[in-house]
Amino acid sequence: MKRKQPIAERNGVVWVGRNDSRFWPSQPEPAWAAVAMPLTEASVLRTAFDPKYAHLRRLSKNAALACTSRLAQRVALASTGFNPRWQPYPWQPGVVKAPVSVENIGVGYLRANWYTRNLARHAPELAGWGVVEEWLEGEAWEQDGYVVNERLGWFWPLQQYWTQNRAKIRKYKRARSFSGPSELRDATAEVVRALGLSDACFCSEWRLTKRGWKLIEIQARLGQDEGLPALLTDTADPLLIVERAVCDAYRIERAPESPLLRPTLCRDNILPPPAFSGKDEAAELE
């Protein structure tokens, strides 16, 4: 009699874009899944809009758009106090010139790319708008984490060290403690709630200014850079931590006819969501 194979350890999450990341290793197909989560920037809107993942818990369309569109993100966070000074501008491919531009100093080139075209496919009303933001001075920090069944989980906060022209991050350094700098985690939790993020990972980037914490941006996936997995967790496997959180949060009875990706939720066995640290209910863009 053939011995029954044990269920693989990697369960709970369908990582959308699991074979497409330059920074995260290819992820195996899960034995069963409760949640679909984007692994790459290109997968954020796909996760929320593709009917292929409709049977799974996933990022809402409004939250995906608020993480992708720079205009939608600033509007959604207008009441939090974490936005820098900003204003919208009508965007189109072209050249932006300062009042004086000499030898390409003060010249910016705006080109359409796959990401702007992808936003136009899902939300054409947002694809024609960008934002102009103030230049922020201060320490640069990144706080990554995840939300599963309305419960926040955290990874190590990382201080970013940029090149002089701020074109690229040259290195990361862990905070002195897992809780990170004062109020960074609380600020991130408030932003996550304001955007309505749920059943997703997130990567938030901040500046600690004289006016307090100001959000550079937040996206509904983990950070995308060389060496980040080893810095975010002591185990160097943040994705496994997220999968275990999903397994702990949702108890699932696999449908016999479709054991891989179509679990039958056993409603009586779903764990109640723990208390969520934050002030207001999750807000969605109108």
GITA-V529942 format. One record per residue. N is the residue number from 0. SS is DSSP state (2 for helix, 1 for strand, 0 for the rest). OMEGA is omega as a letter, one per 30 degrees, with the letter a starting at -180 (999 if undefined). Layout:
n=N ss=SS omega=OMEGA
n=N ss=SS omega=OMEGA
//
This chain:
n=0 ss=0 omega=a
n=1 ss=0 omega=a
n=2 ss=0 omega=l
n=3 ss=0 omega=a
n=4 ss=0 omega=l
n=5 ss=0 omega=l
n=6 ss=0 omega=a
n=7 ss=0 omega=a
n=8 ss=0 omega=a
n=9 ss=0 omega=a
n=10 ss=0 omega=l
n=11 ss=1 omega=a
n=12 ss=1 omega=l
n=13 ss=1 omega=l
n=14 ss=1 omega=a
n=15 ss=1 omega=a
n=16 ss=0 omega=a
n=17 ss=0 omega=l
n=18 ss=0 omega=a
n=19 ss=0 omega=a
n=20 ss=0 omega=l
n=21 ss=0 omega=a
n=22 ss=0 omega=l
n=23 ss=0 omega=a
n=24 ss=0 omega=l
n=25 ss=0 omega=a
n=26 ss=0 omega=a
n=27 ss=0 omega=l
n=28 ss=0 omega=a
n=29 ss=0 omega=l
n=30 ss=0 omega=l
n=31 ss=0 omega=a
n=32 ss=1 omega=l
n=33 ss=1 omega=a
n=34 ss=1 omega=l
n=35 ss=1 omega=a
n=36 ss=1 omega=l
n=37 ss=1 omega=l
n=38 ss=0 omega=a
n=39 ss=0 omega=l
n=40 ss=2 omega=a
n=41 ss=2 omega=a
n=42 ss=2 omega=a
n=43 ss=2 omega=a
n=44 ss=2 omega=l
n=45 ss=2 omega=a
n=46 ss=2 omega=a
n=47 ss=2 omega=a
n=48 ss=2 omega=a
n=49 ss=0 omega=l
n=50 ss=2 omega=l
n=51 ss=2 omega=a
n=52 ss=2 omega=a
n=53 ss=0 omega=a
n=54 ss=0 omega=a
n=55 ss=0 omega=l
n=56 ss=1 omega=a
n=57 ss=0 omega=l
n=58 ss=0 omega=l
n=59 ss=0 omega=l
n=60 ss=2 omega=a
n=61 ss=2 omega=l
n=62 ss=2 omega=l
n=63 ss=2 omega=l
n=64 ss=2 omega=l
n=65 ss=2 omega=l
n=66 ss=2 omega=a
n=67 ss=2 omega=a
n=68 ss=0 omega=l
n=69 ss=2 omega=l
n=70 ss=2 omega=a
n=71 ss=2 omega=a
n=72 ss=2 omega=a
n=73 ss=2 omega=l
n=74 ss=2 omega=a
n=75 ss=2 omega=a
n=76 ss=0 omega=a
n=77 ss=0 omega=a
n=78 ss=0 omega=a
n=79 ss=0 omega=a
n=80 ss=0 omega=a
n=81 ss=0 omega=l
n=82 ss=0 omega=l
n=83 ss=0 omega=l
n=84 ss=0 omega=a
n=85 ss=1 omega=l
n=86 ss=1 omega=l
n=87 ss=1 omega=l
n=88 ss=1 omega=l
n=89 ss=1 omega=a
n=90 ss=0 omega=l
n=91 ss=0 omega=l
n=92 ss=0 omega=a
n=93 ss=1 omega=a
n=94 ss=1 omega=l
n=95 ss=1 omega=a
n=96 ss=1 omega=l
n=97 ss=1 omega=l
n=98 ss=1 omega=l
n=99 ss=1 omega=l
n=100 ss=1 omega=a
n=101 ss=1 omega=l
n=102 ss=0 omega=l
n=103 ss=0 omega=l
n=104 ss=1 omega=a
n=105 ss=1 omega=l
n=106 ss=1 omega=l
n=107 ss=1 omega=a
n=108 ss=1 omega=a
n=109 ss=1 omega=a
n=110 ss=0 omega=l
n=111 ss=0 omega=l
n=112 ss=0 omega=a
n=113 ss=2 omega=a
n=114 ss=2 omega=l
n=115 ss=2 omega=l
n=116 ss=2 omega=l
n=117 ss=2 omega=l
n=118 ss=2 omega=l
n=119 ss=2 omega=l
n=120 ss=2 omega=a
n=121 ss=2 omega=a
n=122 ss=0 omega=a
n=123 ss=2 omega=a
n=124 ss=2 omega=l
n=125 ss=2 omega=a
n=126 ss=2 omega=a
n=127 ss=0 omega=a
n=128 ss=1 omega=l
n=129 ss=1 omega=l
n=130 ss=1 omega=l
n=131 ss=1 omega=a
n=132 ss=1 omega=l
n=133 ss=0 omega=l
n=134 ss=0 omega=a
n=135 ss=0 omega=l
n=136 ss=0 omega=l
n=137 ss=0 omega=l
n=138 ss=1 omega=l
n=139 ss=1 omega=a
n=140 ss=1 omega=l
n=141 ss=1 omega=l
n=142 ss=1 omega=l
n=143 ss=1 omega=l
n=144 ss=1 omega=a
n=145 ss=1 omega=l
n=146 ss=1 omega=l
n=147 ss=1 omega=a
n=148 ss=0 omega=l
n=149 ss=0 omega=l
n=150 ss=1 omega=a
n=151 ss=1 omega=l
n=152 ss=1 omega=a
n=153 ss=1 omega=l
n=154 ss=0 omega=a
n=155 ss=0 omega=l
n=156 ss=0 omega=a
n=157 ss=1 omega=l
n=158 ss=1 omega=a
n=159 ss=1 omega=l
n=160 ss=1 omega=a
n=161 ss=1 omega=l
n=162 ss=0 omega=a
n=163 ss=0 omega=a
n=164 ss=0 omega=l
n=165 ss=0 omega=l
n=166 ss=0 omega=a
n=167 ss=0 omega=l
n=168 ss=1 omega=a
n=169 ss=1 omega=l
n=170 ss=1 omega=l
n=171 ss=1 omega=l
n=172 ss=1 omega=l
n=173 ss=1 omega=l
n=174 ss=0 omega=a
n=175 ss=0 omega=l
n=176 ss=0 omega=a
n=177 ss=0 omega=l
n=178 ss=0 omega=l
n=179 ss=0 omega=l
n=180 ss=0 omega=a
n=181 ss=0 omega=l
n=182 ss=0 omega=l
n=183 ss=2 omega=a
n=184 ss=2 omega=l
n=185 ss=2 omega=l
n=186 ss=2 omega=l
n=187 ss=2 omega=l
n=188 ss=2 omega=l
n=189 ss=2 omega=l
n=190 ss=2 omega=l
n=191 ss=2 omega=l
n=192 ss=2 omega=a
n=193 ss=2 omega=a
n=194 ss=2 omega=a
n=195 ss=0 omega=l
n=196 ss=0 omega=l
n=197 ss=0 omega=a
n=198 ss=0 omega=a
n=199 ss=1 omega=l
n=200 ss=1 omega=l
n=201 ss=1 omega=l
n=202 ss=1 omega=a
n=203 ss=1 omega=l
n=204 ss=1 omega=a
n=205 ss=1 omega=l
n=206 ss=1 omega=l
n=207 ss=1 omega=a
n=208 ss=1 omega=l
n=209 ss=0 omega=l
n=210 ss=0 omega=l
n=211 ss=1 omega=a
n=212 ss=1 omega=l
n=213 ss=1 omega=a
n=214 ss=1 omega=l
n=215 ss=1 omega=l
n=216 ss=1 omega=l
n=217 ss=1 omega=l
n=218 ss=1 omega=a
n=219 ss=0 omega=l
n=220 ss=0 omega=l
n=221 ss=0 omega=a
n=222 ss=0 omega=a
n=223 ss=0 omega=l
n=224 ss=0 omega=a
n=225 ss=0 omega=l
n=226 ss=0 omega=a
n=227 ss=2 omega=a
n=228 ss=2 omega=a
n=229 ss=2 omega=a
n=230 ss=2 omega=a
n=231 ss=2 omega=a
n=232 ss=0 omega=l
n=233 ss=0 omega=a
n=234 ss=0 omega=a
n=235 ss=0 omega=l
n=236 ss=0 omega=a
n=237 ss=2 omega=a
n=238 ss=2 omega=l
n=239 ss=2 omega=l
n=240 ss=2 omega=l
n=241 ss=2 omega=a
n=242 ss=2 omega=l
n=243 ss=2 omega=l
n=244 ss=2 omega=l
n=245 ss=2 omega=l
n=246 ss=2 omega=l
n=247 ss=2 omega=a
n=248 ss=2 omega=a
n=249 ss=0 omega=l
n=250 ss=0 omega=a
n=251 ss=1 omega=l
n=252 ss=1 omega=a
n=253 ss=1 omega=l
n=254 ss=0 omega=a
n=255 ss=0 omega=a
n=256 ss=0 omega=a
n=257 ss=0 omega=a
n=258 ss=0 omega=a
n=259 ss=0 omega=a
n=260 ss=0 omega=a
n=261 ss=0 omega=a
n=262 ss=1 omega=l
n=263 ss=1 omega=a
n=264 ss=1 omega=l
n=265 ss=0 omega=a
n=266 ss=2 omega=a
n=267 ss=2 omega=a
n=268 ss=2 omega=l
n=269 ss=0 omega=a
n=270 ss=0 omega=l
n=271 ss=0 omega=a
n=272 ss=0 omega=l
n=273 ss=0 omega=l
n=274 ss=0 omega=a
n=275 ss=0 omega=a
n=276 ss=0 omega=a
n=277 ss=0 omega=a
n=278 ss=0 omega=a
n=279 ss=0 omega=l
n=280 ss=0 omega=a
n=281 ss=0 omega=a
n=282 ss=0 omega=l
n=283 ss=0 omega=l
n=284 ss=0 omega=l
n=285 ss=0 omega=999
//
